[in-house]
Every structure is written in C-alpha cells, then in structure tokens.
Amino acid sequence: MRFVQFLFFKHALAVMTKFRNVCAHSDRLFDFRTKDALCDMKIHERLFLPREQGRYVYGKMTCSHS
C-alpha cells in the first residue's frame, strides 16, 4: 500500500512541477496544458467538477475551465 501511495505522490508531484515551472519562468499559465493527467482524487468529487464519458472535464490536465 505504501508503494502505491508513493507512486501516486511521485506522479502528482511531477505534474505539479510542470505547472510550477510555467509560473516560475513567466509563461502564461491560463492556457497551459500537459499531456500528463493527475489521478482522480477526492477534491475532484468535492468540487462537483463536470464529467464527460466518466472523466473529469477540468482539474486534471489544465489549470483553467476552457
């Protein structure tokens, strides 16, 4: 179980690092997209994010609602 948590954390940190680097280097964050997606988390459910075909539309690969 700890190994699974470690892999989840490692992947989430890698995705967040990409967003951090965009901000740190004065790029436009509002239209930034990544090919990597975060895993589904409780926060997605709690924010009542819309889904299409069982996948969350926002909050996984982008930082905006467009």
Protein Blocks (a to p, Z undefined) as FASTA:
>chain_A
ZZmmmmmmmmmmmmmmmmmmmmmnopafklgccfbdcdddfklmmnopaceehiafbhkl
bcbfZZ
